Amino acid sequence: MLDELILKSVGRFVTVVFEKKNGELRTLTGRLGVTKHLKGGVSNLNPDAYITLYDVVNKGYRAVNRETIRSVTLNHVTATVNV
């Protein structure tokens, strides 16, 4: 459900809080559709399991597991999932 909000952001900035593999919560501010920094090649990630965002703070692409998303903020509105 929250992953659909990210996919519908259409290039707008989103803030995503998700759980990393080690259990830590991470906050990422980024955008979909950034291609400026691509260096070629093809992503091996399963698009049904991961969303790739460009992290504007750390200036790099990050993969977010759709199942571990805890909250999404878009247009100053936050949607959360109960854990």
mmCIF file of the N, C-alpha and C atoms, coordinates in Angstrom:
data_MODEL
# 
_entry.id   MODEL 
# 
loop_
_atom_site.group_PDB 
_atom_site.id 
_atom_site.type_symbol 
_atom_site.label_atom_id 
_atom_site.label_alt_id 
_atom_site.label_comp_id 
_atom_site.label_asym_id 
_atom_site.label_entity_id 
_atom_site.label_seq_id 
_atom_site.pdbx_PDB_ins_code 
_atom_site.Cartn_x 
_atom_site.Cartn_y 
_atom_site.Cartn_z 
_atom_site.occupancy 
_atom_site.B_iso_or_equiv 
_atom_site.pdbx_formal_charge 
_atom_site.auth_seq_id 
_atom_site.auth_comp_id 
_atom_site.auth_asym_id 
_atom_site.auth_atom_id 
_atom_site.pdbx_PDB_model_num 
ATOM 1   N N  . MET A 1 1  ? 0.816  -1.190 0.000   1.00 0.00 ? 1  MET A N  1 
ATOM 2   C CA . MET A 1 1  ? 0.000  0.000  0.000   1.00 0.00 ? 1  MET A CA 1 
ATOM 3   C C  . MET A 1 1  ? 0.868  1.266  0.000   1.00 0.00 ? 1  MET A C  1 
ATOM 4   N N  . LEU A 1 2  ? 1.825  1.351  0.931   1.00 0.00 ? 2  LEU A N  1 
ATOM 5   C CA . LEU A 1 2  ? 2.692  2.528  0.977   1.00 0.00 ? 2  LEU A CA 1 
ATOM 6   C C  . LEU A 1 2  ? 3.609  2.586  -0.232  1.00 0.00 ? 2  LEU A C  1 
ATOM 7   N N  . ASP A 1 3  ? 4.003  1.419  -0.742  1.00 0.00 ? 3  ASP A N  1 
ATOM 8   C CA . ASP A 1 3  ? 4.856  1.401  -1.925  1.00 0.00 ? 3  ASP A CA 1 
ATOM 9   C C  . ASP A 1 3  ? 4.144  2.003  -3.129  1.00 0.00 ? 3  ASP A C  1 
ATOM 10  N N  . GLU A 1 4  ? 2.832  1.872  -3.195  1.00 0.00 ? 4  GLU A N  1 
ATOM 11  C CA . GLU A 1 4  ? 2.056  2.470  -4.286  1.00 0.00 ? 4  GLU A CA 1 
ATOM 12  C C  . GLU A 1 4  ? 2.108  3.994  -4.228  1.00 0.00 ? 4  GLU A C  1 
ATOM 13  N N  . LEU A 1 5  ? 2.142  4.560  -3.023  1.00 0.00 ? 5  LEU A N  1 
ATOM 14  C CA . LEU A 1 5  ? 2.277  6.015  -2.882  1.00 0.00 ? 5  LEU A CA 1 
ATOM 15  C C  . LEU A 1 5  ? 3.596  6.493  -3.471  1.00 0.00 ? 5  LEU A C  1 
ATOM 16  N N  . ILE A 1 6  ? 4.648  5.738  -3.224  1.00 0.00 ? 6  ILE A N  1 
ATOM 17  C CA . ILE A 1 6  ? 5.957  6.111  -3.765  1.00 0.00 ? 6  ILE A CA 1 
ATOM 18  C C  . ILE A 1 6  ? 5.922  6.065  -5.288  1.00 0.00 ? 6  ILE A C  1 
ATOM 19  N N  . LEU A 1 7  ? 5.354  5.007  -5.824  1.00 0.00 ? 7  LEU A N  1 
ATOM 20  C CA . LEU A 1 7  ? 5.305  4.848  -7.279  1.00 0.00 ? 7  LEU A CA 1 
ATOM 21  C C  . LEU A 1 7  ? 4.451  5.919  -7.945  1.00 0.00 ? 7  LEU A C  1 
ATOM 22  N N  . LYS A 1 8  ? 3.474  6.467  -7.227  1.00 0.00 ? 8  LYS A N  1 
ATOM 23  C CA . LYS A 1 8  ? 2.608  7.515  -7.774  1.00 0.00 ? 8  LYS A CA 1 
ATOM 24  C C  . LYS A 1 8  ? 3.157  8.920  -7.537  1.00 0.00 ? 8  LYS A C  1 
ATOM 25  N N  . SER A 1 9  ? 4.342  9.022  -6.955  1.00 0.00 ? 9  SER A N  1 
ATOM 26  C CA . SER A 1 9  ? 4.900  10.334 -6.633  1.00 0.00 ? 9  SER A CA 1 
ATOM 27  C C  . SER A 1 9  ? 5.318  11.121 -7.870  1.00 0.00 ? 9  SER A C  1 
ATOM 28  N N  . VAL A 1 10 ? 5.504  10.473 -8.991  1.00 0.00 ? 10 VAL A N  1 
ATOM 29  C CA . VAL A 1 10 ? 5.779  11.097 -10.288 1.00 0.00 ? 10 VAL A CA 1 
ATOM 30  C C  . VAL A 1 10 ? 6.900  12.145 -10.205 1.00 0.00 ? 10 VAL A C  1 
ATOM 31  N N  . GLY A 1 11 ? 8.051  11.753 -9.690  1.00 0.00 ? 11 GLY A N  1 
ATOM 32  C CA . GLY A 1 11 ? 9.200  12.645 -9.666  1.00 0.00 ? 11 GLY A CA 1 
ATOM 33  C C  . GLY A 1 11 ? 9.245  13.633 -8.514  1.00 0.00 ? 11 GLY A C  1 
ATOM 34  N N  . ARG A 1 12 ? 8.220  13.667 -7.679  1.00 0.00 ? 12 ARG A N  1 
ATOM 35  C CA . ARG A 1 12 ? 8.246  14.554 -6.515  1.00 0.00 ? 12 ARG A CA 1 
ATOM 36  C C  . ARG A 1 12 ? 9.098  13.925 -5.422  1.00 0.00 ? 12 ARG A C  1 
ATOM 37  N N  . PHE A 1 13 ? 9.571  14.747 -4.515  1.00 0.00 ? 13 PHE A N  1 
ATOM 38  C CA . PHE A 1 13 ? 10.373 14.246 -3.408  1.00 0.00 ? 13 PHE A CA 1 
ATOM 39  C C  . PHE A 1 13 ? 9.491  13.483 -2.434  1.00 0.00 ? 13 PHE A C  1 
ATOM 40  N N  . VAL A 1 14 ? 10.000 12.354 -1.954  1.00 0.00 ? 14 VAL A N  1 
ATOM 41  C CA . VAL A 1 14 ? 9.313  11.559 -0.949  1.00 0.00 ? 14 VAL A CA 1 
ATOM 42  C C  . VAL A 1 14 ? 10.296 11.244 0.170   1.00 0.00 ? 14 VAL A C  1 
ATOM 43  N N  . THR A 1 15 ? 9.773  11.118 1.365   1.00 0.00 ? 15 THR A N  1 
ATOM 44  C CA . THR A 1 15 ? 10.574 10.666 2.499   1.00 0.00 ? 15 THR A CA 1 
ATOM 45  C C  . THR A 1 15 ? 10.017 9.321  2.926   1.00 0.00 ? 15 THR A C  1 
ATOM 46  N N  . VAL A 1 16 ? 10.897 8.336  2.984   1.00 0.00 ? 16 VAL A N  1 
ATOM 47  C CA . VAL A 1 16 ? 10.496 6.967  3.287   1.00 0.00 ? 16 VAL A CA 1 
ATOM 48  C C  . VAL A 1 16 ? 11.236 6.516  4.539   1.00 0.00 ? 16 VAL A C  1 
ATOM 49  N N  . VAL A 1 17 ? 10.513 5.957  5.492   1.00 0.00 ? 17 VAL A N  1 
ATOM 50  C CA . VAL A 1 17 ? 11.124 5.325  6.658   1.00 0.00 ? 17 VAL A CA 1 
ATOM 51  C C  . VAL A 1 17 ? 10.934 3.830  6.464   1.00 0.00 ? 17 VAL A C  1 
ATOM 52  N N  . PHE A 1 18 ? 12.047 3.088  6.506   1.00 0.00 ? 18 PHE A N  1 
ATOM 53  C CA . PHE A 1 18 ? 11.976 1.649  6.291   1.00 0.00 ? 18 PHE A CA 1 
ATOM 54  C C  . PHE A 1 18 ? 12.969 0.948  7.203   1.00 0.00 ? 18 PHE A C  1 
ATOM 55  N N  . GLU A 1 19 ? 12.786 -0.361 7.329   1.00 0.00 ? 19 GLU A N  1 
ATOM 56  C CA . GLU A 1 19 ? 13.661 -1.159 8.173   1.00 0.00 ? 19 GLU A CA 1 
ATOM 57  C C  . GLU A 1 19 ? 14.753 -1.776 7.311   1.00 0.00 ? 19 GLU A C  1 
ATOM 58  N N  . LYS A 1 20 ? 16.002 -1.557 7.712   1.00 0.00 ? 20 LYS A N  1 
ATOM 59  C CA . LYS A 1 20 ? 17.133 -2.130 6.995   1.00 0.00 ? 20 LYS A CA 1 
ATOM 60  C C  . LYS A 1 20 ? 17.255 -3.611 7.340   1.00 0.00 ? 20 LYS A C  1 
ATOM 61  N N  . LYS A 1 21 ? 18.114 -4.321 6.618   1.00 0.00 ? 21 LYS A N  1 
ATOM 62  C CA . LYS A 1 21 ? 18.310 -5.753 6.851   1.00 0.00 ? 21 LYS A CA 1 
ATOM 63  C C  . LYS A 1 21 ? 18.750 -6.058 8.272   1.00 0.00 ? 21 LYS A C  1 
ATOM 64  N N  . ASN A 1 22 ? 19.513 -5.135 8.878   1.00 0.00 ? 22 ASN A N  1 
ATOM 65  C CA . ASN A 1 22 ? 20.003 -5.375 10.239  1.00 0.00 ? 22 ASN A CA 1 
ATOM 66  C C  . ASN A 1 22 ? 19.002 -4.958 11.315  1.00 0.00 ? 22 ASN A C  1 
ATOM 67  N N  . GLY A 1 23 ? 17.812 -4.506 10.908  1.00 0.00 ? 23 GLY A N  1 
ATOM 68  C CA . GLY A 1 23 ? 16.772 -4.154 11.861  1.00 0.00 ? 23 GLY A CA 1 
ATOM 69  C C  . GLY A 1 23 ? 16.682 -2.678 12.187  1.00 0.00 ? 23 GLY A C  1 
ATOM 70  N N  . GLU A 1 24 ? 17.674 -1.894 11.783  1.00 0.00 ? 24 GLU A N  1 
ATOM 71  C CA . GLU A 1 24 ? 17.645 -0.449 12.042  1.00 0.00 ? 24 GLU A CA 1 
ATOM 72  C C  . GLU A 1 24 ? 16.597 0.218  11.163  1.00 0.00 ? 24 GLU A C  1 
ATOM 73  N N  . LEU A 1 25 ? 16.016 1.296  11.689  1.00 0.00 ? 25 LEU A N  1 
ATOM 74  C CA . LEU A 1 25 ? 15.129 2.115  10.864  1.00 0.00 ? 25 LEU A CA 1 
ATOM 75  C C  . LEU A 1 25 ? 15.972 3.165  10.163  1.00 0.00 ? 25 LEU A C  1 
ATOM 76  N N  . ARG A 1 26 ? 15.672 3.412  8.891   1.00 0.00 ? 26 ARG A N  1 
ATOM 77  C CA . ARG A 1 26 ? 16.412 4.395  8.108   1.00 0.00 ? 26 ARG A CA 1 
ATOM 78  C C  . ARG A 1 26 ? 15.424 5.334  7.457   1.00 0.00 ? 26 ARG A C  1 
ATOM 79  N N  . THR A 1 27 ? 15.757 6.612  7.424   1.00 0.00 ? 27 THR A N  1 
ATOM 80  C CA . THR A 1 27 ? 14.947 7.619  6.757   1.00 0.00 ? 27 THR A CA 1 
ATOM 81  C C  . THR A 1 27 ? 15.674 8.055  5.498   1.00 0.00 ? 27 THR A C  1 
ATOM 82  N N  . LEU A 1 28 ? 14.977 7.994  4.379   1.00 0.00 ? 28 LEU A N  1 
ATOM 83  C CA . LEU A 1 28 ? 15.565 8.325  3.089   1.00 0.00 ? 28 LEU A CA 1 
ATOM 84  C C  . LEU A 1 28 ? 14.686 9.372  2.414   1.00 0.00 ? 28 LEU A C  1 
ATOM 85  N N  . THR A 1 29 ? 15.291 10.447 1.951   1.00 0.00 ? 29 THR A N  1 
ATOM 86  C CA . THR A 1 29 ? 14.585 11.450 1.162   1.00 0.00 ? 29 THR A CA 1 
ATOM 87  C C  . THR A 1 29 ? 15.113 11.347 -0.257  1.00 0.00 ? 29 THR A C  1 
ATOM 88  N N  . GLY A 1 30 ? 14.198 11.120 -1.185  1.00 0.00 ? 30 GLY A N  1 
ATOM 89  C CA . GLY A 1 30 ? 14.653 10.920 -2.551  1.00 0.00 ? 30 GLY A CA 1 
ATOM 90  C C  . GLY A 1 30 ? 13.542 11.061 -3.572  1.00 0.00 ? 30 GLY A C  1 
ATOM 91  N N  . ARG A 1 31 ? 13.874 10.633 -4.786  1.00 0.00 ? 31 ARG A N  1 
ATOM 92  C CA . ARG A 1 31 ? 12.949 10.738 -5.912  1.00 0.00 ? 31 ARG A CA 1 
ATOM 93  C C  . ARG A 1 31 ? 13.045 9.494  -6.776  1.00 0.00 ? 31 ARG A C  1 
ATOM 94  N N  . LEU A 1 32 ? 11.970 9.208  -7.452  1.00 0.00 ? 32 LEU A N  1 
ATOM 95  C CA . LEU A 1 32 ? 11.957 8.184  -8.491  1.00 0.00 ? 32 LEU A CA 1 
ATOM 96  C C  . LEU A 1 32 ? 12.343 8.824  -9.813  1.00 0.00 ? 32 LEU A C  1 
ATOM 97  N N  . GLY A 1 33 ? 12.811 8.033  -10.726 1.00 0.00 ? 33 GLY A N  1 
ATOM 98  C CA . GLY A 1 33 ? 13.021 8.499  -12.089 1.00 0.00 ? 33 GLY A CA 1 
ATOM 99  C C  . GLY A 1 33 ? 14.274 9.310  -12.348 1.00 0.00 ? 33 GLY A C  1 
ATOM 100 N N  . VAL A 1 34 ? 15.186 9.402  -11.403 1.00 0.00 ? 34 VAL A N  1 
ATOM 101 C CA . VAL A 1 34 ? 16.436 10.135 -11.631 1.00 0.00 ? 34 VAL A CA 1 
ATOM 102 C C  . VAL A 1 34 ? 17.352 9.239  -12.455 1.00 0.00 ? 34 VAL A C  1 
ATOM 103 N N  . THR A 1 35 ? 17.798 9.740  -13.609 1.00 0.00 ? 35 THR A N  1 
ATOM 104 C CA . THR A 1 35 ? 18.666 8.943  -14.481 1.00 0.00 ? 35 THR A CA 1 
ATOM 105 C C  . THR A 1 35 ? 20.012 9.613  -14.734 1.00 0.00 ? 35 THR A C  1 
ATOM 106 N N  . LYS A 1 36 ? 20.212 10.805 -14.227 1.00 0.00 ? 36 LYS A N  1 
ATOM 107 C CA . LYS A 1 36 ? 21.421 11.569 -14.504 1.00 0.00 ? 36 LYS A CA 1 
ATOM 108 C C  . LYS A 1 36 ? 22.693 10.839 -14.080 1.00 0.00 ? 36 LYS A C  1 
ATOM 109 N N  . HIS A 1 37 ? 22.641 10.108 -12.976 1.00 0.00 ? 37 HIS A N  1 
ATOM 110 C CA . HIS A 1 37 ? 23.840 9.508  -12.414 1.00 0.00 ? 37 HIS A CA 1 
ATOM 111 C C  . HIS A 1 37 ? 24.006 8.031  -12.773 1.00 0.00 ? 37 HIS A C  1 
ATOM 112 N N  . LEU A 1 38 ? 23.196 7.536  -13.690 1.00 0.00 ? 38 LEU A N  1 
ATOM 113 C CA . LEU A 1 38 ? 23.323 6.142  -14.090 1.00 0.00 ? 38 LEU A CA 1 
ATOM 114 C C  . LEU A 1 38 ? 24.604 5.944  -14.883 1.00 0.00 ? 38 LEU A C  1 
ATOM 115 N N  . LYS A 1 39 ? 25.261 4.819  -14.650 1.00 0.00 ? 39 LYS A N  1 
ATOM 116 C CA . LYS A 1 39 ? 26.514 4.533  -15.335 1.00 0.00 ? 39 LYS A CA 1 
ATOM 117 C C  . LYS A 1 39 ? 26.372 3.348  -16.276 1.00 0.00 ? 39 LYS A C  1 
ATOM 118 N N  . GLY A 1 40 ? 25.162 2.975  -16.617 1.00 0.00 ? 40 GLY A N  1 
ATOM 119 C CA . GLY A 1 40 ? 24.951 1.840  -17.517 1.00 0.00 ? 40 GLY A CA 1 
ATOM 120 C C  . GLY A 1 40 ? 24.663 0.580  -16.744 1.00 0.00 ? 40 GLY A C  1 
ATOM 121 N N  . GLY A 1 41 ? 24.421 -0.472 -17.471 1.00 0.00 ? 41 GLY A N  1 
ATOM 122 C CA . GLY A 1 41 ? 24.104 -1.734 -16.819 1.00 0.00 ? 41 GLY A CA 1 
ATOM 123 C C  . GLY A 1 41 ? 22.618 -1.831 -16.537 1.00 0.00 ? 41 GLY A C  1 
ATOM 124 N N  . VAL A 1 42 ? 22.242 -2.975 -16.007 1.00 0.00 ? 42 VAL A N  1 
ATOM 125 C CA . VAL A 1 42 ? 20.841 -3.250 -15.730 1.00 0.00 ? 42 VAL A CA 1 
ATOM 126 C C  . VAL A 1 42 ? 20.711 -3.664 -14.272 1.00 0.00 ? 42 VAL A C  1 
ATOM 127 N N  . SER A 1 43 ? 19.674 -3.195 -13.634 1.00 0.00 ? 43 SER A N  1 
ATOM 128 C CA . SER A 1 43 ? 19.434 -3.558 -12.237 1.00 0.00 ? 43 SER A CA 1 
ATOM 129 C C  . SER A 1 43 ? 19.050 -5.033 -12.154 1.00 0.00 ? 43 SER A C  1 
ATOM 130 N N  . ASN A 1 44 ? 19.646 -5.747 -11.210 1.00 0.00 ? 44 ASN A N  1 
ATOM 131 C CA . ASN A 1 44 ? 19.327 -7.152 -10.983 1.00 0.00 ? 44 ASN A CA 1 
ATOM 132 C C  . ASN A 1 44 ? 18.273 -7.336 -9.911  1.00 0.00 ? 44 ASN A C  1 
ATOM 133 N N  . LEU A 1 45 ? 17.784 -6.231 -9.356  1.00 0.00 ? 45 LEU A N  1 
ATOM 134 C CA . LEU A 1 45 ? 16.794 -6.306 -8.285  1.00 0.00 ? 45 LEU A CA 1 
ATOM 135 C C  . LEU A 1 45 ? 15.421 -6.632 -8.843  1.00 0.00 ? 45 LEU A C  1 
ATOM 136 N N  . ASN A 1 46 ? 14.678 -7.406 -8.091  1.00 0.00 ? 46 ASN A N  1 
ATOM 137 C CA . ASN A 1 46 ? 13.318 -7.764 -8.461  1.00 0.00 ? 46 ASN A CA 1 
ATOM 138 C C  . ASN A 1 46 ? 12.421 -6.545 -8.236  1.00 0.00 ? 46 ASN A C  1 
ATOM 139 N N  . PRO A 1 47 ? 11.828 -5.967 -9.295  1.00 0.00 ? 47 PRO A N  1 
ATOM 140 C CA . PRO A 1 47 ? 11.001 -4.771 -9.121  1.00 0.00 ? 47 PRO A CA 1 
ATOM 141 C C  . PRO A 1 47 ? 9.719  -5.022 -8.334  1.00 0.00 ? 47 PRO A C  1 
ATOM 142 N N  . ASP A 1 48 ? 9.335  -6.288 -8.175  1.00 0.00 ? 48 ASP A N  1 
ATOM 143 C CA . ASP A 1 48 ? 8.166  -6.601 -7.363  1.00 0.00 ? 48 ASP A CA 1 
ATOM 144 C C  . ASP A 1 48 ? 8.501  -6.557 -5.873  1.00 0.00 ? 48 ASP A C  1 
ATOM 145 N N  . ALA A 1 49 ? 9.783  -6.673 -5.535  1.00 0.00 ? 49 ALA A N  1 
ATOM 146 C CA . ALA A 1 49 ? 10.211 -6.690 -4.140  1.00 0.00 ? 49 ALA A CA 1 
ATOM 147 C C  . ALA A 1 49 ? 10.881 -5.396 -3.695  1.00 0.00 ? 49 ALA A C  1 
ATOM 148 N N  . TYR A 1 50 ? 11.488 -4.641 -4.642  1.00 0.00 ? 50 TYR A N  1 
ATOM 149 C CA . TYR A 1 50 ? 12.256 -3.448 -4.295  1.00 0.00 ? 50 TYR A CA 1 
ATOM 150 C C  . TYR A 1 50 ? 11.853 -2.249 -5.140  1.00 0.00 ? 50 TYR A C  1 
ATOM 151 N N  . ILE A 1 51 ? 11.967 -1.073 -4.542  1.00 0.00 ? 51 ILE A N  1 
ATOM 152 C CA . ILE A 1 51 ? 11.800 0.196  -5.248  1.00 0.00 ? 51 ILE A CA 1 
ATOM 153 C C  . ILE A 1 51 ? 13.151 0.899  -5.189  1.00 0.00 ? 51 ILE A C  1 
ATOM 154 N N  . THR A 1 52 ? 13.638 1.367  -6.326  1.00 0.00 ? 52 THR A N  1 
ATOM 155 C CA . THR A 1 52 ? 14.915 2.071  -6.365  1.00 0.00 ? 52 THR A CA 1 
ATOM 156 C C  . THR A 1 52 ? 14.657 3.567  -6.410  1.00 0.00 ? 52 THR A C  1 
ATOM 157 N N  . LEU A 1 53 ? 15.195 4.274  -5.405  1.00 0.00 ? 53 LEU A N  1 
ATOM 158 C CA . LEU A 1 53 ? 15.068 5.726  -5.294  1.00 0.00 ? 53 LEU A CA 1 
ATOM 159 C C  . LEU A 1 53 ? 16.448 6.358  -5.358  1.00 0.00 ? 53 LEU A C  1 
ATOM 160 N N  . TYR A 1 54 ? 16.508 7.591  -5.826  1.00 0.00 ? 54 TYR A N  1 
ATOM 161 C CA . TYR A 1 54 ? 17.746 8.348  -5.763  1.00 0.00 ? 54 TYR A CA 1 
ATOM 162 C C  . TYR A 1 54 ? 17.740 9.121  -4.452  1.00 0.00 ? 54 TYR A C  1 
ATOM 163 N N  . ASP A 1 55 ? 18.692 8.836  -3.579  1.00 0.00 ? 55 ASP A N  1 
ATOM 164 C CA . ASP A 1 55 ? 18.819 9.483  -2.275  1.00 0.00 ? 55 ASP A CA 1 
ATOM 165 C C  . ASP A 1 55 ? 19.489 10.838 -2.487  1.00 0.00 ? 55 ASP A C  1 
ATOM 166 N N  . VAL A 1 56 ? 18.746 11.925 -2.270  1.00 0.00 ? 56 VAL A N  1 
ATOM 167 C CA . VAL A 1 56 ? 19.274 13.265 -2.543  1.00 0.00 ? 56 VAL A CA 1 
ATOM 168 C C  . VAL A 1 56 ? 20.239 13.740 -1.459  1.00 0.00 ? 56 VAL A C  1 
ATOM 169 N N  . VAL A 1 57 ? 20.198 13.149 -0.279  1.00 0.00 ? 57 VAL A N  1 
ATOM 170 C CA . VAL A 1 57 ? 21.109 13.535 0.792   1.00 0.00 ? 57 VAL A CA 1 
ATOM 171 C C  . VAL A 1 57 ? 22.475 12.889 0.580   1.00 0.00 ? 57 VAL A C  1 
ATOM 172 N N  . ASN A 1 58 ? 22.483 11.569 0.330   1.00 0.00 ? 58 ASN A N  1 
ATOM 173 C CA . ASN A 1 58 ? 23.740 10.837 0.164   1.00 0.00 ? 58 ASN A CA 1 
ATOM 174 C C  . ASN A 1 58 ? 24.169 10.698 -1.290  1.00 0.00 ? 58 ASN A C  1 
ATOM 175 N N  . LYS A 1 59 ? 23.379 11.263 -2.198  1.00 0.00 ? 59 LYS A N  1 
ATOM 176 C CA . LYS A 1 59 ? 23.696 11.299 -3.630  1.00 0.00 ? 59 LYS A CA 1 
ATOM 177 C C  . LYS A 1 59 ? 24.030 9.929  -4.208  1.00 0.00 ? 59 LYS A C  1 
ATOM 178 N N  . GLY A 1 60 ? 23.057 9.035  -4.138  1.00 0.00 ? 60 GLY A N  1 
ATOM 179 C CA . GLY A 1 60 ? 23.228 7.696  -4.706  1.00 0.00 ? 60 GLY A CA 1 
ATOM 180 C C  . GLY A 1 60 ? 21.904 6.972  -4.759  1.00 0.00 ? 60 GLY A C  1 
ATOM 181 N N  . TYR A 1 61 ? 21.877 5.900  -5.512  1.00 0.00 ? 61 TYR A N  1 
ATOM 182 C CA . TYR A 1 61 ? 20.656 5.108  -5.638  1.00 0.00 ? 61 TYR A CA 1 
ATOM 183 C C  . TYR A 1 61 ? 20.556 4.147  -4.468  1.00 0.00 ? 61 TYR A C  1 
ATOM 184 N N  . ARG A 1 62 ? 19.347 3.989  -3.954  1.00 0.00 ? 62 ARG A N  1 
ATOM 185 C CA . ARG A 1 62 ? 19.095 3.081  -2.835  1.00 0.00 ? 62 ARG A CA 1 
ATOM 186 C C  . ARG A 1 62 ? 17.894 2.208  -3.171  1.00 0.00 ? 62 ARG A C  1 
ATOM 187 N N  . ALA A 1 63 ? 17.978 0.949  -2.782  1.00 0.00 ? 63 ALA A N  1 
ATOM 188 C CA . ALA A 1 63 ? 16.872 0.014  -2.975  1.00 0.00 ? 63 ALA A CA 1 
ATOM 189 C C  . ALA A 1 63 ? 16.128 -0.132 -1.661  1.00 0.00 ? 63 ALA A C  1 
ATOM 190 N N  . VAL A 1 64 ? 14.816 0.007  -1.719  1.00 0.00 ? 64 VAL A N  1 
ATOM 191 C CA . VAL A 1 64 ? 13.977 -0.102 -0.536  1.00 0.00 ? 64 VAL A CA 1 
ATOM 192 C C  . VAL A 1 64 ? 13.099 -1.334 -0.697  1.00 0.00 ? 64 VAL A C  1 
ATOM 193 N N  . ASN A 1 65 ? 13.177 -2.225 0.282   1.00 0.00 ? 65 ASN A N  1 
ATOM 194 C CA . ASN A 1 65 ? 12.339 -3.414 0.274   1.00 0.00 ? 65 ASN A CA 1 
ATOM 195 C C  . ASN A 1 65 ? 10.898 -2.982 0.541   1.00 0.00 ? 65 ASN A C  1 
ATOM 196 N N  . ARG A 1 66 ? 10.004 -3.328 -0.356  1.00 0.00 ? 66 ARG A N  1 
ATOM 197 C CA . ARG A 1 66 ? 8.599  -2.907 -0.231  1.00 0.00 ? 66 ARG A CA 1 
ATOM 198 C C  . ARG A 1 66 ? 7.953  -3.397 1.052   1.00 0.00 ? 66 ARG A C  1 
ATOM 199 N N  . GLU A 1 67 ? 8.362  -4.554 1.541   1.00 0.00 ? 67 GLU A N  1 
ATOM 200 C CA . GLU A 1 67 ? 7.748  -5.146 2.732   1.00 0.00 ? 67 GLU A CA 1 
ATOM 201 C C  . GLU A 1 67 ? 8.182  -4.486 4.028   1.00 0.00 ? 67 GLU A C  1 
ATOM 202 N N  . THR A 1 68 ? 9.278  -3.717 4.010   1.00 0.00 ? 68 THR A N  1 
ATOM 203 C CA . THR A 1 68 ? 9.786  -3.127 5.250   1.00 0.00 ? 68 THR A CA 1 
ATOM 204 C C  . THR A 1 68 ? 9.499  -1.635 5.366   1.00 0.00 ? 68 THR A C  1 
ATOM 205 N N  . ILE A 1 69 ? 8.711  -1.079 4.458   1.00 0.00 ? 69 ILE A N  1 
ATOM 206 C CA . ILE A 1 69 ? 8.379  0.346  4.511   1.00 0.00 ? 69 ILE A CA 1 
ATOM 207 C C  . ILE A 1 69 ? 7.450  0.593  5.698   1.00 0.00 ? 69 ILE A C  1 
ATOM 208 N N  . ARG A 1 70 ? 7.818  1.570  6.537   1.00 0.00 ? 70 ARG A N  1 
ATOM 209 C CA . ARG A 1 70 ? 7.021  1.899  7.725   1.00 0.00 ? 70 ARG A CA 1 
ATOM 210 C C  . ARG A 1 70 ? 6.187  3.164  7.536   1.00 0.00 ? 70 ARG A C  1 
ATOM 211 N N  . SER A 1 71 ? 6.735  4.164  6.802   1.00 0.00 ? 71 SER A N  1 
ATOM 212 C CA . SER A 1 71 ? 5.964  5.378  6.541   1.00 0.00 ? 71 SER A CA 1 
ATOM 213 C C  . SER A 1 71 ? 6.476  6.059  5.283   1.00 0.00 ? 71 SER A C  1 
ATOM 214 N N  . VAL A 1 72 ? 5.583  6.817  4.661   1.00 0.00 ? 72 VAL A N  1 
ATOM 215 C CA . VAL A 1 72 ? 5.901  7.580  3.460   1.00 0.00 ? 72 VAL A CA 1 
ATOM 216 C C  . VAL A 1 72 ? 5.333  8.974  3.643   1.00 0.00 ? 72 VAL A C  1 
ATOM 217 N N  . THR A 1 73 ? 6.158  10.006 3.386   1.00 0.00 ? 73 THR A N  1 
ATOM 218 C CA . THR A 1 73 ? 5.698  11.388 3.435   1.00 0.00 ? 73 THR A CA 1 
ATOM 219 C C  . THR A 1 73 ? 5.800  11.958 2.025   1.00 0.00 ? 73 THR A C  1 
ATOM 220 N N  . LEU A 1 74 ? 4.672  12.472 1.547   1.00 0.00 ? 74 LEU A N  1 
ATOM 221 C CA . LEU A 1 74 ? 4.583  13.043 0.213   1.00 0.00 ? 74 LEU A CA 1 
ATOM 222 C C  . LEU A 1 74 ? 3.679  14.255 0.299   1.00 0.00 ? 74 LEU A C  1 
ATOM 223 N N  . ASN A 1 75 ? 4.134  15.385 -0.212  1.00 0.00 ? 75 ASN A N  1 
ATOM 224 C CA . ASN A 1 75 ? 3.356  16.641 -0.151  1.00 0.00 ? 75 ASN A CA 1 
ATOM 225 C C  . ASN A 1 75 ? 2.969  17.003 1.283   1.00 0.00 ? 75 ASN A C  1 
ATOM 226 N N  . HIS A 1 76 ? 3.901  16.829 2.220   1.00 0.00 ? 76 HIS A N  1 
ATOM 227 C CA . HIS A 1 76 ? 3.710  17.181 3.632   1.00 0.00 ? 76 HIS A CA 1 
ATOM 228 C C  . HIS A 1 76 ? 2.633  16.347 4.317   1.00 0.00 ? 76 HIS A C  1 
ATOM 229 N N  . VAL A 1 77 ? 2.250  15.221 3.722   1.00 0.00 ? 77 VAL A N  1 
ATOM 230 C CA . VAL A 1 77 ? 1.279  14.303 4.324   1.00 0.00 ? 77 VAL A CA 1 
ATOM 231 C C  . VAL A 1 77 ? 1.979  12.975 4.554   1.00 0.00 ? 77 VAL A C  1 
ATOM 232 N N  . THR A 1 78 ? 1.876  12.446 5.790   1.00 0.00 ? 78 THR A N  1 
ATOM 233 C CA . THR A 1 78 ? 2.537  11.205 6.141   1.00 0.00 ? 78 THR A CA 1 
ATOM 234 C C  . THR A 1 78 ? 1.519  10.090 6.267   1.00 0.00 ? 78 THR A C  1 
ATOM 235 N N  . ALA A 1 79 ? 1.837  8.975  5.618   1.00 0.00 ? 79 ALA A N  1 
ATOM 236 C CA . ALA A 1 79 ? 1.028  7.756  5.747   1.00 0.00 ? 79 ALA A CA 1 
ATOM 237 C C  . ALA A 1 79 ? 1.907  6.724  6.431   1.00 0.00 ? 79 ALA A C  1 
ATOM 238 N N  . THR A 1 80 ? 1.374  6.038  7.420   1.00 0.00 ? 80 THR A N  1 
ATOM 239 C CA . THR A 1 80 ? 2.150  5.030  8.161   1.00 0.00 ? 80 THR A CA 1 
ATOM 240 C C  . THR A 1 80 ? 1.435  3.695  8.137   1.00 0.00 ? 80 THR A C  1 
ATOM 241 N N  . VAL A 1 81 ? 2.193  2.678  8.467   1.00 0.00 ? 81 VAL A N  1 
ATOM 242 C CA . VAL A 1 81 ? 1.643  1.332  8.597   1.00 0.00 ? 81 VAL A CA 1 
ATOM 243 C C  . VAL A 1 81 ? 1.821  0.925  10.055  1.00 0.00 ? 81 VAL A C  1 
ATOM 244 N N  . ASN A 1 82 ? 0.856  0.227  10.584  1.00 0.00 ? 82 ASN A N  1 
ATOM 245 C CA . ASN A 1 82 ? 0.941  -0.262 11.970  1.00 0.00 ? 82 ASN A CA 1 
ATOM 246 C C  . ASN A 1 82 ? 1.821  -1.498 11.995  1.00 0.00 ? 82 ASN A C  1 
ATOM 247 N N  . VAL A 1 83 ? 2.797  -1.502 12.904  1.00 0.00 ? 83 VAL A N  1 
ATOM 248 C CA . VAL A 1 83 ? 3.726  -2.642 12.996  1.00 0.00 ? 83 VAL A CA 1 
ATOM 249 C C  . VAL A 1 83 ? 3.336  -3.514 14.146  1.00 0.00 ? 83 VAL A C  1 
# 
